[in-house]
């Protein structure tokens, strides 16, 4: 398990693309996702995250930064870095995973799915209802290692998935409180991603804010090497941010 680190919340921040100055925002939060799904190595059969690999929940970090500018034709930019590492101990494979055979107890699994989201968006509405629309290029850098002494198999994989992006924030006027939903989703060939975050938050007059909510990812990766993945991770998060 990772140590408890700050992780992000997904932005429900009010920005104005048509402002006369460049705006910045940064944030960090803690995310506690619980996994479900399965993994397949070279079409040998699937291994379930929970039943076979014994993967459990994890403590993750996500960091983000936003840049907004006054040029109407150019998109604003949001960058998000998510670390996702899952560990399973003393599992028993349902299907062979490389050199590690099915049916033997004492299997250890380490699965990483680190992500960078490069989001380019436009502000469509900016009042007590804020709406951003754009594109998200999600880069997934992962590895799956399955071992049982003296055998071990590790497979690295990468994928870049273009996604439609939307972020809607509903503000309660004159209070600083808000609620919203941020989503990136699309299916391209055999790969599909849905990444959604629901939040409630409060922002002070000086731009310091807090967020809490639920983030859920569903990711299907095919033909990204010898490993196929079909999984969902979902869990609560808490975050702080500063809007300059």
C-alpha positions as CSV (number, residue, x, y, z in Angstrom):
1,X,0.0,0.0,0.0
2,X,1.1,3.5,-0.6
3,X,1.6,5.9,2.2
4,X,-1.1,8.4,2.7
5,X,-0.3,11.2,0.3
6,X,-2.3,14.2,-0.9
7,X,-4.5,13.3,-3.9
8,X,-6.8,15.4,-6.1
9,X,-10.1,16.3,-6.3
10,X,-11.6,17.1,-9.5
11,X,-12.4,20.4,-10.0
12,X,-15.3,22.2,-9.4
13,X,-13.7,25.6,-9.5
14,X,-15.2,28.7,-11.0
15,X,-12.9,30.2,-13.6
16,X,-13.5,32.8,-16.3
17,X,-12.0,32.2,-19.7
18,X,-12.8,35.7,-20.8
19,X,-11.1,37.4,-17.9
20,X,-8.5,40.1,-18.5
21,X,-5.8,38.2,-16.7
22,X,-4.3,34.7,-16.5
23,X,-5.6,32.6,-13.6
24,X,-4.1,29.6,-11.9
25,X,-5.4,27.0,-9.5
26,X,-3.7,24.0,-7.8
27,X,-5.0,21.2,-5.6
28,X,-4.3,18.0,-3.8
29,X,-6.4,15.3,-2.1
30,X,-6.5,11.8,-0.7
31,X,-8.4,9.1,-2.7
32,X,-9.3,5.7,-1.2
33,X,-10.4,3.5,-4.2
34,X,-11.6,-0.1,-4.0
35,X,-11.0,-2.3,-7.1
36,X,-13.0,-4.8,-8.9
37,X,-12.6,-6.5,-12.3
38,X,-10.2,-8.9,-13.9
39,X,-6.9,-9.2,-15.8
40,X,-5.9,-11.6,-18.7
41,X,-2.4,-12.6,-19.8
42,X,-2.1,-13.6,-23.5
43,X,-5.7,-14.9,-23.7
44,X,-4.9,-17.6,-21.2
45,X,-8.0,-16.9,-19.2
46,X,-9.0,-14.2,-16.7
47,X,-8.0,-13.7,-13.0
48,X,-10.5,-11.9,-10.8
49,X,-9.1,-9.0,-8.8
50,X,-10.8,-10.0,-5.6
51,X,-11.3,-13.7,-5.7
52,X,-8.1,-14.8,-7.4
53,X,-5.5,-12.0,-6.9
54,X,-6.8,-10.7,-3.5
55,X,-6.4,-7.1,-4.5
56,X,-7.6,-4.7,-1.8
57,X,-8.4,-1.0,-1.5
58,X,-5.5,1.5,-1.6
59,X,-4.5,5.0,-0.5
60,X,-3.7,7.1,-3.5
61,X,-2.7,10.7,-4.4
62,X,-3.8,12.9,-7.2
63,X,-2.4,16.4,-8.0
64,X,-3.7,18.9,-10.4
65,X,-3.1,22.4,-11.8
66,X,-5.3,24.7,-14.0
67,X,-4.2,27.5,-16.2
68,X,-6.9,29.9,-17.6
69,X,-6.2,32.8,-19.9
70,X,-8.1,35.7,-21.7
71,X,-7.6,34.5,-25.3
72,X,-11.2,33.4,-26.4
73,X,-10.1,31.0,-29.2
74,X,-7.6,29.1,-27.2
75,X,-8.6,26.4,-24.7
76,X,-7.8,26.5,-21.0
77,X,-5.6,23.7,-19.7
78,X,-6.0,21.4,-16.8
79,X,-3.3,18.8,-15.9
80,X,-4.1,15.9,-13.5
81,X,-1.6,13.3,-12.2
82,X,-3.1,10.2,-10.6
83,X,-1.2,7.4,-9.0
84,X,-3.0,4.1,-8.7
85,X,-1.2,1.1,-7.2
86,X,-2.9,-2.1,-6.1
87,X,-1.4,-5.0,-4.1
88,X,-2.6,-8.5,-3.6
89,X,-1.1,-11.2,-1.3
90,X,-1.6,-14.9,-1.0
91,X,-3.8,-15.3,-3.9
92,X,-4.5,-18.4,-6.1
93,X,-4.7,-17.9,-9.9
94,X,-7.7,-19.1,-11.9
95,X,-5.6,-19.0,-15.1
96,X,-1.9,-19.0,-15.9
97,X,-0.1,-15.7,-15.8
98,X,3.1,-16.2,-17.8
99,X,5.4,-18.4,-15.8
100,X,3.1,-18.4,-12.8
101,X,0.7,-21.4,-13.0
102,X,-2.9,-21.5,-12.0
103,X,-4.1,-23.4,-8.9
104,X,-1.0,-22.8,-6.7
105,X,-1.5,-20.8,-3.5
106,X,0.8,-18.0,-2.2
107,X,0.6,-15.7,-5.3
108,X,1.5,-12.0,-4.9
109,X,0.3,-9.4,-7.3
110,X,1.4,-5.7,-7.9
111,X,-0.7,-3.7,-10.4
112,X,0.1,0.0,-11.2
113,X,-2.1,2.2,-13.4
114,X,-0.5,5.7,-13.1
115,X,-2.3,8.3,-15.2
116,X,-1.8,11.8,-16.6
117,X,-4.8,13.7,-17.9
118,X,-4.2,16.6,-20.3
119,X,-7.5,18.4,-20.5
120,X,-8.2,21.2,-23.0
121,X,-11.5,22.9,-22.4
122,X,-13.7,26.0,-23.0
123,X,-15.9,27.7,-20.5
124,X,-19.5,27.6,-21.8
125,X,-21.2,29.1,-18.8
126,X,-19.8,31.2,-15.9
127,X,-22.3,32.3,-13.3
128,X,-24.0,30.4,-10.5
129,X,-24.0,27.5,-13.0
130,X,-20.5,26.9,-14.4
131,X,-20.0,24.6,-17.4
132,X,-16.7,23.5,-19.1
133,X,-16.5,21.3,-22.2
134,X,-13.5,20.0,-24.0
135,X,-11.2,17.0,-24.7
136,X,-9.2,14.9,-22.3
137,X,-6.1,13.0,-23.5
138,X,-5.6,10.3,-20.8
139,X,-2.2,8.7,-20.7
140,X,-2.1,5.4,-18.8
141,X,1.3,4.0,-17.8
142,X,0.9,0.6,-16.1
143,X,2.5,-2.7,-15.1
144,X,1.3,-6.0,-13.8
145,X,3.6,-8.2,-11.8
146,X,2.5,-11.7,-10.6
147,X,4.9,-13.8,-8.6
148,X,5.2,-17.1,-6.7
149,X,8.7,-18.1,-5.8
150,X,10.7,-19.0,-7.7
151,X,8.6,-17.8,-10.7
152,X,7.6,-14.2,-11.7
153,X,6.1,-12.5,-14.7
154,X,5.9,-8.7,-15.2
155,X,4.2,-7.0,-18.1
156,X,4.4,-3.2,-18.8
157,X,1.8,-1.5,-20.9
158,X,0.8,2.0,-22.0
159,X,-2.2,3.6,-23.6
160,X,-3.4,7.0,-24.7
161,X,-7.2,7.4,-24.8
162,X,-8.9,10.5,-26.1
163,X,-12.0,11.4,-24.1
164,X,-14.9,13.8,-24.2
165,X,-14.7,16.1,-21.1
166,X,-17.4,18.0,-19.2
167,X,-17.4,19.7,-15.8
168,X,-20.6,21.2,-14.3
169,X,-20.6,23.2,-11.1
170,X,-23.7,24.5,-9.3
171,X,-22.9,27.3,-6.8
172,X,-25.2,28.4,-4.0
173,X,-25.0,32.2,-4.4
174,X,-23.3,34.3,-1.7
175,X,-22.4,31.2,0.4
176,X,-19.2,29.8,-1.1
177,X,-20.8,26.3,-1.2
178,X,-21.0,24.3,-4.5
179,X,-21.9,20.9,-5.9
180,X,-20.9,19.4,-9.2
181,X,-20.0,16.6,-11.5
182,X,-16.9,16.1,-13.7
183,X,-16.7,13.4,-16.3
184,X,-14.4,12.1,-19.0
185,X,-15.6,9.3,-21.2
186,X,-15.3,7.6,-24.6
187,X,-14.8,4.2,-26.2
188,X,-12.1,3.9,-29.0
189,X,-11.6,0.6,-30.7
190,X,-11.2,-2.0,-27.9
191,X,-10.3,0.6,-25.2
192,X,-12.8,2.5,-23.2
193,X,-12.6,4.8,-20.2
194,X,-15.2,6.4,-17.9
195,X,-13.8,8.7,-15.2
196,X,-16.4,10.5,-13.1
197,X,-16.2,12.6,-9.9
198,X,-19.1,14.0,-7.9
199,X,-18.2,16.6,-5.3
200,X,-19.5,19.1,-2.8
201,X,-17.2,21.9,-1.7
202,X,-16.7,25.3,-0.1
203,X,-14.4,28.1,-1.3
204,X,-13.5,31.1,1.0
205,X,-13.2,34.7,-0.1
206,X,-9.4,34.4,-0.4
207,X,-9.6,31.4,-2.9
208,X,-8.8,28.6,-0.4
209,X,-11.2,25.8,-0.7
210,X,-12.1,22.2,0.3
211,X,-13.8,19.4,-1.7
212,X,-15.2,16.0,-0.8
213,X,-16.9,13.4,-2.8
214,X,-16.7,10.2,-4.8
215,X,-14.5,9.3,-7.8
216,X,-15.2,6.3,-10.0
217,X,-13.1,4.9,-12.9
218,X,-14.1,2.1,-15.3
219,X,-11.3,1.2,-17.7
220,X,-11.1,-1.5,-20.4
221,X,-7.7,-1.9,-22.1
222,X,-7.2,-4.3,-24.9
223,X,-4.3,-4.9,-27.3
224,X,-1.9,-2.9,-25.2
225,X,0.7,-5.7,-25.0
226,X,0.2,-9.1,-23.5
227,X,-2.2,-8.0,-20.8
228,X,-5.9,-7.2,-21.1
229,X,-7.7,-5.3,-18.3
230,X,-11.3,-4.8,-17.5
231,X,-11.7,-3.1,-14.1
232,X,-13.4,-0.5,-12.0
233,X,-12.1,1.5,-9.0
234,X,-14.3,3.6,-6.9
235,X,-14.0,5.4,-3.6
236,X,-14.2,8.6,-1.6
237,X,-11.8,11.5,-1.6
238,X,-11.1,14.7,0.3
239,X,-9.1,17.6,-1.1
240,X,-7.9,21.1,-0.7
241,X,-7.2,23.7,-3.4
242,X,-6.2,27.3,-3.9
243,X,-7.6,29.4,-6.7
244,X,-5.2,32.3,-7.4
